[in-house]
Amino acid sequence: MKRRNKACVFFVILFAVWLLAGNPDQVRGDAANYITRSGDKLMDGSSEYRFIGTNAPFLGRAWADPAEIEDEIRAASRSGIDAIRLYPFEVKMAGDLPGTYRHVMGPGMFNENAFRLLDRILQLANAYNVRLIIPFVDSYTYVGGTADWAAFRGKSADAFWSDPVIRQDFKDFIGFVVNRVNTYTNVAYKDDKAIMAWQLGNELRSTDGWSSEMAAYIKSLDANHLVGDGGYVRAQGIRVNAVNDPNIDFIDPHIYLYHNYPDPIAKLNEWRAATRGKKPLVLGEFGDFPPAVNEQLLSAVQSNGTAGAMIWGSMSHHRLGGWHWPPVGDWSYLRYPGLPSGGWANEAPIFEQLRGYAYSIKGLTVPPWPAPPAPVLFPSDSVRALSWLGVSTAGAYDVERAASPAGPWSVIAAGVTDDVTAPDYYNFPVPAADDADAAAGTGYYYRIRAIGPDGAYSPYSNTIGPIMPSTAIVVDNGDAGYSESGTWGGSELPGSHAGGSRYSSAGGSTAKWMLGIDDPGYYRVYVRYPYHQTSSKSVAYTVYHNGATDAIPAVDQTTIAGEWRLIDTAYFAAGGDQYVRLTAGSIAGSGNASRADAVMLEPVGYGDFFQGGAVTAEWTALGGAWSVADDISKVLKQSAPGIAETRAAATYADVAVTAAVKAYGAGAAESSSGLIARASADFSSFYTLRINYSQNKVQLYRKVGGNWLKLGEADLPASPGTWYVLRLELRGSSLVGYVNGIRKIGVADASLTNGYVGLRTYDQTAVFDNFLAAAD
């Protein structure tokens, strides 16, 4: 386990009550004023408005999760950072994989599900009194940009600036956004005070004519909000047109260490001199500087009258535990309030600087950190891979265990961090704690609480359990069942199982863990490796079981490091000729190290077989077109219209069924995808927990003798193209449904007591992964 770094109107009322009930934060309510401009200053009413903010590149994505959205906004607010710049709207690209959904799918074709997530962002920004800068388009093609707008009309990238049809397409999009009415607050975007400014785009190489035309068009639709230039000042200098245009309200250059300015402070002062008395200057992005240069830069911002500065960039917790956190070469994104694995990137010192200047630029004293809100502990079938949704500005967590939900409780791990990085597409709970000392044969309950940077405790999380520990098979790199080929060395990086691990920078080197299986059956297959920022991002694993080979081709070892990472579920026969093999990164001579540590197998009621590449006789389909396909790994895809159902081989009474699901389209009004449990062989009776994308609901239904009854439902702003983890727990008459580890539905129904588990779609193409059935 990782240890804490010691250095380190009616609807609005209802929503505020909900937030206050869910966490101890003080919700400050909607902003009183629009941010306006007076000369070269920004104004909040009659007072000058100055700020230290952050860029949040994952906050406005079309696949964002409401929990991640709140985490990012709440963390900024609790840190004194009251301004966030979103990444530009996503635009469909020709190379997008099937099932990829962007904000803009084509001219006049805008993804409603993605914009509902932006609705939620604005709702939460108002609740936490955080201002937003929203750019309309990117200069690059990371998420689609100007070239992709031109491609819709079959034109070259440069046509974006001049072609009248494309310009009108873009104006139509601007009009859609500015005039949109928020589905949560019923406030039009153009009337929402949480929006500090619209920005023409991100680092645009735009013509003066285009910039003036678009700025004037935005102002013609929305007289309330500021408009920022969005020009790439590093390449173009301070553009005279932007400074003089009455419809452009502020200038927003970017500066980084890699720009190679010999004196970034002098460059900032130069930019301020060019705008003084004319327009406010906002340092729209800065980053990758060491703390000493950051200090000088922030000091210059405060002293020379720059309106604000926004660091690149901050990340939220991952919806399934751990964090979004992609390092970039020799620097990194930042996680509030800074975690041990980010020590090499000066995470904690940089956040302390940002927090200090966020208050001092307003003439305020930095207050103590507030106590964290309560975290959410996810349901689990394993004591070896406990997982939770972390909370904003928590530095660590205490994990407690009891044999009864009433206690007595004991701390089994103090000061544990959730310092685990997960890929944005990851679709299984991310482990953060391993209770290796739990005794087999005893059911345990767990709860956690968060610890703030100043030592204040959160309220306790929910309680999960009982979890019955299983007898796991663990083979470490020093055990007799471990062998190597190629070139390997020893490592004692933190997070290594039993204190040590192995590494190789020679592509093609292998490590093998032989597995002695006494009891045949289905097992979860976990691997473990320690964290290092230079570890390989392309490590192949092979799982050989019961005469079959499952290939897991490209594991990124900078993610889910230092914990047990699930890579497969498979059926193992009895005997010792089965194994897991690692093949070091395929880029020979790259210098990136592949890391071999330990392998663990835990028994489970049923596994999915998908990694084997084919649907086996273990699955029985009644309708639909089911096949194994490639996504983030091998997945089960259903692509036929109408009713499609398939069931696994075994029957269960009390069981927890889990699977990740991703839809390739919203479909018609009742299109849905989800789990089934306690199903009859002919599917005339079952329970189903499903996502209805067009209704933005998760729903629990009962079907008995062909007759349907809705047992419960909950709101879920679900986006096609996004993975969701569904879990349905059935214990006697108790039925509980979860989405991404969060309890959504709980009902009692005794109509069905036993049956098959499986999957179901209706009028929807969808893919499924990590199907697991764990019997109680």
N, C-alpha and C positions, 0 to 999 in steps of 0.2 A: 504494500500500500504506500502511496505517496504521502509525505508528511508536509505540514504547513511550513512555508518559508517564514521564519520568525521576523525577518527584516520587513518582511513585507506587512329649465324648463322641465318636465317630468322625467323624460328619458335620461337626461344628464344626471338628475338626482339619483335615479335607480342605478345608473352605471357607477357613480361615485360610491354609493353604498356597497355595491358588489366589490369594488376595488379595496375599499377600506376593510371589508370583511375578510378578504383574501390575503391581505398583508398589512404590516404596520405602517406603510408609507403614508405620509400626509399628502393627499391628492389636492393639488393647488387650484385646479379648475381651469376653465377656459381663459385665454389671454384677454385682457381688457381692450387692447389697441392693436391695430395693424402696425407693423414696422414701416416707417416712412423715411423719406430723405429730406434733409435740409442742408443745402450746400454740400459740403464734403463730409457730413455726419449722417449716421442713421439715428432715427428717433423712435422712442417708445412713448407716445403721447408727447408731453412737453419735456421729457428727459432724454438725454443722449443714450443710445443703445450700443453697448460694446460687449463683445463676447469672445470666449474661447470655445471652439466647437470641434466636432469630429466628422470625418467622412465615414459612412457606414455602408460599404459596398454590397453587403448581403441583405440590408434591411428592406429595400424595395423590390426584391426579385419576385418574379411571377410564381415561384415555388415556395416563397417564404411561409413560415408557420406562425400562427398567432402567438404561441408561447415565445418563440424567438423574437418576434416583433416587440412584445412587451419587455422582454429581458433587455434588449438593446436600448429602448427608450427610457426605461426605468433606471438602468445603470447610469446613463448620462445624467439624468435628473438628480439622482442621489449623489453624483460626483460633483455637482455644481455646473455641469456642462449643459447649457440650455439651447444649443443649436446643433443640428445634424444635417449634413448634406447627403441626400440619397444618390445612388447610382442612377444613370439615365434609364428611361424605359427600354425594355427589351423589344427587339424586332426580329421577326422570323428570318432565319438564314437558310440558304439553299442546302447547306450541309447538316442541318438539324436532324437528329435521329427521329424515327417515328415516335409519336407520342410526346414530342417536345412542344410546350405551349409558351408563347411569349405574350407580352402586352399587346403587341401589334402583329397580327397574323397576315395582314395585307392591307391595301388601301381601303379604308372604311370598315375594316374587320378587326375589332378590338375585343380582347378576351375578358369577358365579364368577371370570371372567377379571379383573375389577376387583379382587376381593379377593385374587387371587394376587399382584397388584402390591403390595397392602398387606402381604402375607406377605413379599415381598422387602424392603420398607421396614423391617420389623421385623428381618429377618435382618441387614441392613446396619447398622441402628442398634445392634444388639448388637455387631457386629464392630468398629464405630468408637466404641463407648462413648458414644453420644449418646442422651439421653432424649427421649421424645416425649410431647406433650400432644395427645389425639385428641378433638375435639368431635364430637358425634353429629349435630347438625342445625344448619342455618343459619336465621337470621331472615329472610334475603333470598332472592331467586330467581335469583341469579347462576348457580348450579349446581343449583337446586332446593332447596326448604326447607320450612318449616312449612306454608305455604299449599298446597304441592303434595302433602304428606301428606294434608291435608284434602280436596284435590280428588279423590284416589283414591276417596273415599267420597261424592263429590258434595256436599261441605259447604263452607261459607265458611271463610276463613282462620282466624277466631277460634275455630272449632270444634276446632282442634288442641289447645287447652288444656283443653277441657271434655268433648268427646264421648267416651263410654266405648269405643266401637268403635275410634276413632282412637288413643286412648291405649293400647289393647291392641295395635293394629298397631305402634305405636312401641316398646312393651315387647318385642314379639316380635323386632323388629329389634335392640334392645339385647341381647337374649338370644343372638341369632345371632352378633353381633359378639363379645361377651365370651367366649362358649363356643367360638368357632371355633378349630380346631387348625391351626397354620401348616403349609402343605404343604412348606416347605423345612426347617424345624427340628423339626417334630412337637411343638412346644410350644403349649399353649393360650394364647390371648391373655391370659386372666386370670392366667396363670402367667408371663408374659413381663416380665422386669425392665427391659427397654428402655422400657416404657410408664411414664412418670412419673405420668400421670393421665388419667382420662377427664374430659371436660367435657360438661356437659349440652348445650351448643350455643354458637353465636356470636351475641353481642349480642341475646339473647332478651328479648322483652317478655312473659315468662312470668308466670303467677300463682304466688303462694307455694305454693298447694296442689299445683300441677303439679310445681314444682321439688322439693318435699319428697317427693312420691310417686316421682318418677323417680330421685332420689338414693338413696332407700331401696331401690328395686328394684335399682339397680346394685350397691349394697353387699351385697344378699342373694345376688347371683350371684358377686361378686368382693370378697373381704375383703382382697385384697392391695394394691389400687391406690387412690390418692387420687381424689376426685371434686371437680371445680371447678364453680362456679355457672354461669358463662356469661351472667349477666345484663348488660344494657346499662347500666352504672353511670352513664354520662354523663346519661342521661335519668331514671333512677330513684334515683340516689344509692346509697349503701351500704345494701343492703336488710337490715333487722333480721332477717328470717326466715333469710336466707343466713348471717348471722353466728352465729345461735343454733342452726341446724339441725345436729345431731351428724353427719349423713351428708354434709354439705358441708364439705370440708376446707380450701378456700382461696377467697379473694375475688380477682377478676381484672378490675379496671376497665381501660378504654382511654382514652387521651388523645392528642389531635392538635392541631396549630396551628389547624386550621379549627374546632375546638370553641370557640375564642374565650374561653377562660379568660384573664383578665387576667394571672394568675400561675400557670402550670402547676406550678411547684415548690411553691407554697403548697397547691394542690389535692392533690398527691401526699402532702404531709405531713398534710393533713386526712384523707385516706383511711387513712393509716397510723395516725393517732390513733384512728380509729373501729374499727380491727381489732387494735390492740396489746393483747396479753394474751389475745386471743380466737381469732383465726385468722391464718394467714399471709396476707400481701398479695403478690400477683404482678401486676405491671404487664403485663397480657396483650397489649396493643398500644400502641406509641407511634410517632410518625413525623411527617414533614414539618416538623420543627423545624430551624432552622439549627444548625450545629455548636456554636456557643456555648451555645445553650439545651440541646442534647443533653448537653453536658458538665455543665451544672448539674443536669439531670435524673438522669443516671447517678450523679453524685456524691451526690445526695440519696438515691437508692436504696441506695447502698452505706452511707451514714452513718446512715440512719434505721431500718435493720433490715428493709426490704422484701426479701422472699425472692428475687425475681428480676424481670427486666424483659426484654421481648421486642419487638424493633423490627419494624415492618412496612415492607417484608418483603423477603426475599431471593429471588433467581432462580438457576437453574442454567444450564449450557450447554444449547443445543438439541441434540437427538439427531443432527441432520444438519449440525452446525457452527454457529458463532456462538452466540447467546444468546437465551433468553427474556428480554425486557426491556421491559415496557410502561410508559412514563412515564404519570403521572397528573396532568394539568394542569401545574402549575408545580413538581411534585416527582416523585420516581421511586422505583421499586424499586431494589434494590442487587445488584451482582454482585461476588463476591469476586475480587480484593482491591480493586476499583475501577478503572475504565477511562477513557480520555480522553474519550469521548463523554458520560460521566456527570459530567464536571467541573462542569457547571452545577448538578448535583444534589448536589455535595460527596460523591460516592461514596467516594473513597479516604480523605478525612479521617474520615468517619463510620465506616468499617470499622476504621480505626486506633483510634478511640475505643472501639468495641465490643470489639475485641480486647484493648485495654488493661484495660478494666474486667472483661472475662471472666476475666482472670487475677487482677487486684487484689482483686476481691470474694471470691476464695478465698485471699487472702493470698500470692499467687504473683507472681514476677517474669516479665515477658513474655519468652519465649525468641525466638531468631531464627526467621524463617520457614523451614520445611523445604523442601528441594529438591522441585520438582514431580515427580510421576510421569510416565511416558512418554505423550505424546499418541498418537493414532491418525490416521494420514494416510489419507484415503479414496481408493479407486481413482478414476481420472479418465480421460476421453477428451480433455481439453483442458488445455494448460499455462496458459491464460488465466484459469482458474477453479479453482485448487487449493483443496481444502477439507479440513478435519480436525476431529476431535472433540477439543475443547480439554480441558484438565485443571484440576482444582481449584487455585485460588490461584496460577495462572501469570499473570505480568504481561505476557509477550511470548514470541515464538518466533523462532528463526533458521531460515530455509529454505535448504536445500542442494541442489545439483544435480550430477549426474555423467553421463557418457556410458556408464558401466558400473555394474552394481550393486556391483562391487568397488571403485569409485572410480577415480581420486582425486576427492574431493568439494570443492566450493567453495561458500562462502556467497553466495547471490545476493540475499538480503534479510535484514538483521539487525534485530532488535527489532520485528518485525511483530506486531501484535496481531490477535486474532480478535474485534475490537470491532465485530461485525456483529449486528444484531438480526433475528431471524426470527420470523414469526407462528407460533403454536403449531401450526397446521394445515399448515405449509409441508411440501411433499413432494418436495423435490429438494435435493441437497447445496448448502450455503450457501458461496459463495466467500469466501476470506479472503486470497488472494494471486494475483497476475497476473504470470507470467513472460513479459512482452512481448518480452524480448530473446532468447528461445530461437530458434535458427536453424531455418528450415524444412528438412526433409529429414534431420534428425538425431533419433534416438530418445533421450529423456532419462529419467533416473531421479531421484527426489526423496525426501528425508527431512527431518524437522524435529526440533527439540528445544525444550523449553519453558525459560523463564527465570523464576525466582521473584522476588518483590519485593526480596529481598536480593541478587540476582544469581546465586544457585546454579542450575546447569543440571540438567535432567532427563536420564535416558537418552534415546537416540535413539528415534524412532518406527520403525515398520515402513517398509520401502522400497517405493515404487510405481513402475511403469513396465514396459517402456518406453512413453513417450507421444511420439507423433510430432506435432510442431507443425504446424498447418495454416495456410494463408494466409488470414487473417481480413480481412473488409471492415469497416473502422472509419470512421464518419462522425461528426466532432465538431461542436460547436455553432458553431465558427468556420470550418468548411469550406464550399466552394462549394455542396455539396448540401444545406445547411441553410437553412431559411427559417422565418419567424414570421408570425403574425397576432395582433392584439390588443396588449396592453401587456406589455412585458418589460423587465427590467433585468439588469445584469451582477452576478455573484457570484464571489468567490474563496474559497469555503468549502473547507476541507481535504477531500480525497476527490474533488474535481472532476477529470475526465480532462483531462490536459494543462494543469492549473492554473486553469481557469475554467469557469463554467457560467452558465446563464440562469435567471431565476425570474419568475413572474407570480402576482399575487394577484387577478387578474381572471378570474373564472370564464368559460369559453368560449374563452379565448385558446388558440392552437394553436402547436405547433412541429412541423416536418416534416423528416425526414431522407430524402433521395432516395438510392436504392441502385443503384449501377452493378454489374450482375451479368454477368460474362464467362462463367462456367461454370454452366449450369443444374443444378439438383439440390436436395437437401434441405439446409436450413441451420437451425442453432440461432439464435434471435433473442434478443440480450441488449440490455438498456438499462442506463444508468448515471446516477446522480444523487448529489449529496453529501448528507451527513447534517446535519439541523438538527431540533431537537426540535419546532419549530412547522411543519414541512413538512406538506403536504396528505396526508390519508389516503385520498383518493379521486381518483386520477388515471387517466384512461382512455387507453389506447393502442389504435391501429388498425394492423394489419399488412396491407398490400395486396401480394399476391403472385400471379403467374400468373393474373391476372384474378379472384382470389377475395379476400374481405375477412374477416379474423379480428379479432374484437372482444375486447379484454381490458379489462373495464369499470372496475375499481376497485383500482388498485395503491396500497398504502400506502407512501408515500415516506419514512416514518420507519423502515421496515424494509429490510434488505438494501441499505443505503445505502453509497456509496463503493466498491462492487464491481460486477462485471458480474452483473446479475440476469436469469436466463432467463425469458422471458415466452411463448415460442412455439417450435415447430418447424414448418417449412413448406417447401413446394416452391416454388422461385423459378425462373422462366424467365430466359433471357438478355435483357439489355436494361436500360435506365435508367428505366423508368416505374413502378418498384415502390418502396414507401416504408414507413416507420414514422411514424405521426403521434401526437402527444401532445395531449390536450385537458385544459386546466387544470381543477382541482377544481370540481365542480358547484355548490358553495355559494358564490355570489357574495357578496363583501363579508365573508367570514368571517375574512379576515386571514391565512389559511394559504397558504403559497407552494407552488405547483407548480414543480418544478425540471426543466429540460431541459438535458441534458449531452451524452451521446454514445450511439450505437447501434453494436453489433457483430454481424456475421453470421459464423458459423463453419460450414464444411461438415460434414455428418454423413451416415452411410450411409443412415439412414431416420428419418423423423419421423412423428408420429402422426396428423396431420390433424384432431385432435379440436376444436381451437379454431375450425375452420370451421363447426362446428355440425351436421355430418352424416357418417355413415360412407360413405366413397367406394368406388369400385371398387378402390382400392388394398388393401382388406381383403376377405378371403374367409372366410366363416364356414361351418363344418361343425357345425351344431347350436347351439342356444341362441337367445336373444333379445338381440341386440346393438343398442344405440342410444346416441346422444350425449345426455348429460344435463347438468344444472347441479349443480355442487358448489362447490368453491372456484374452479373455472373450468369450462370445458367438459371433460367426462370421458366415457370409454366405459363404459357400464353393461351388465352381463349379468344378466338377471333370471329366466331359465328354470331349472327343476329339471333334474337329470340332467347329462349331459356337454355342455359348451359349449366350443367351440374356434374360434378365428379366427386367420388368419395374414396377415402383411404380404406385399407383392408380390415382394420380392427374396429370393434365396437367398444363404447365406453359408457359408464353411468356418470360418475363425477370426473370431470376432466377440464383442463385449461387448454384451449385451442388458440394458437397464435399464427399469424401469417402477415407478411407485408404485401400490400396491393398497390398497383399503379394503373390507373385508367388511361386509355389513349384518346378519350373524348368524353364530353359531358353527355352526349346522346339525348334521348327524348326525356320527357318529364319523369318517367319511372325507371330510367336506366340506372343500374346499380351493380355493385360488385362487393363480394364479402365472403364470410365464413358460414358453414353450416355445422350443426352438432345435433346429436341424438336423432339422427335421420333414420327413417326406415329404408330398407334396401331399394324400394322403388321410388323414394323421395316424395311419397305422398304425405309424409309427416316429417317435420324437422323444426329446429330453431335456426334463424339466420340473423347474423349481425352484419349489416351492409352499409356502404356509403352510397348515398343518393346525391350525385354531384350537381344535378340541375336544381335540386331543392336545397343544397348546402346543409344536409342533415346526415347524421349517423342514426340508423334505425334498427330496432330489434323487433323481429316478427316471429310469430308462431304459425306454423301451417300444420293442421291436423285433418286428416282425411280429405285433403284438397281445399279446406277452408282456411282463409288467412285472417290473422288478427294482429294488429300492431300493439306490441307490449310497451314500447317506449321509444322515444327519440330525443335527440339533442342537436343543437346548432353545431355545424362544422363547416367553416369556410374552406371547402376542399377544392383543390385545383387539379385538373387532369395533368398528367405528366409529372406528378409529385408522388413520392412513396409515402404511404401511411401504414403503420403497424396496427392491425386489429387484433384484439384479444377478447375471447369470450370464456368466462369462467362459469362452470356449472357445478354447484354443490347442492345436492338435493333439489329443493324447489327454488334455490337462490340462483339468479342469473345476473351476471355483472359484465358489462361491456366496456372496453377501454379503447381509446385511440391514442397512439404514441405514448402509452403508459399512463394516460390521464383517465380516470374513471368518468364515464359519460352517462351510463345508464345502469340502474340497478332495479330489478323487479323480482317478484315472486311468482312462479308458475309451476304447477306440478303435473301438467298435462302429459309430458314426455319424460321418461325416466332412463332410457338407454337407447343407444343407436350409434350410427356411423358419424364420423367427422369428415368434412370435405370443404369444397369451394363452390361458389355459384356466381354467375353473372346473368344479367338480363339486358338484352339489347345494348351490349357494350363490349368493346375489345379491351382486355385488361391483362396484366401479367401479375404473377404471384411468386413470392420467394420466401424462404425460411419458414416453411410450414412445419409446425411442431404440435404434437399432442402429448400432454403430460398428465397422466392419470393421478388422481389423489389417492 
